[in-house]
Amino acid sequence: MGDPGCLSLFGRDEKAHRLLAEHLTAEFRVKTIARDRTVDEWKLRATRQDNHWFDCLVSVAVAASIQGATLSSLPRQTVPPRPRIRLSKLQRTGAKP
């Protein structure tokens, strides 16, 4: 408890905590290498189907990252911004986004 990056749960509702744990463990990671890059793919386990809370937790983490939130214990990675392209320009050139 209190370590950088930890996830703590409020209250003592064991039923809700068990349900959250089931949702968070409903998927497993598979490292995939293609086109000279490595990505993590998440696959559903055959025994557990509900993963809605996992999806919500991941979405919140992505939103926080987009807003600039970071874990202080991890090195900050900077990605150069991509140039903005207007849809009208794509349509004129016939390029695909």
N, C-alpha and C positions, 0 to 999 in steps of 0.2 A: 504494500500500500504506500502510495506517495512516490513511487519510482517514476522517472520520466517515461511518458507513454503509457502509463497504467490506465486501466478502465475500472472505475469503481462504481458500485451499484448502491443506490440509496434505499434505505429501509431494510426490513427483515422479512419480506414476502418471499418465502422460499419457492412457492409455486411459480411466481412471476420470474424469479431468478432462474429457475430450472427451464422455463419456457424460453427465456432469452438465450440460455446456454445451448439449447437444442437448435434454435435458429442460427446461432453463430457457428455451430459445428455442422450445419446441414450441407456445406460445400467443402471441397478440398482443392488445394492449389496444384496445378500441373505446369511446370516450366516448359515453355515451347520456344524453340529456336527456328526462325524463318527469316530469310532475306537479311542475314547478318545482324539480327537483333533478337534479344531474348525478352519474352513477355510472360506474364503469369496469366494462365487461364484458370477459371474457377468452374468446377464441375459439381453437379448435385450428387450427393450420396444416394444410393438406391434405397436406403432405409428411412431417409428423412426427406420430406418434400417441402415443408414450410421453411422458408428462408427470408420472409418479408422483413423481419427486424434486422437481419444481416444486411440486406439491400439498403435499408434506411440508414444504418450505421455507416456503411461505405459512402453513401451519398452525402451524408453530413461531413465526413472526413474530406471528401473531394471539394465540397463547397467551402469548407474552412481553408483548405489549401489554396483554392482560387483567390480567397480573400487575403491570403498572405500568412495564415497561421502556420507555425512550424513547431516541431518538438525541439527544445533547446539542446538536447543531447545529440541530435543528428546534424551533420554538416548540411548547410543550406545549398541546394542545387539551383543554379540559375539557368533558365532556358531563354535563349534570345527570342524576342517577340517576332512573330510572323507578320509580314506586311499585310495590311488589310486590302482586300480586293473587292470592289463593288460588283454586284451581280450584273449590272448593266454592262460593265466592261467585259465580263465573261461572256455575256450573250453576244456582244459585238464581235469578239475574237473567236467564238465557237469553242473555247477551251472548256474543259471539264474541271469542276472544283476539286 
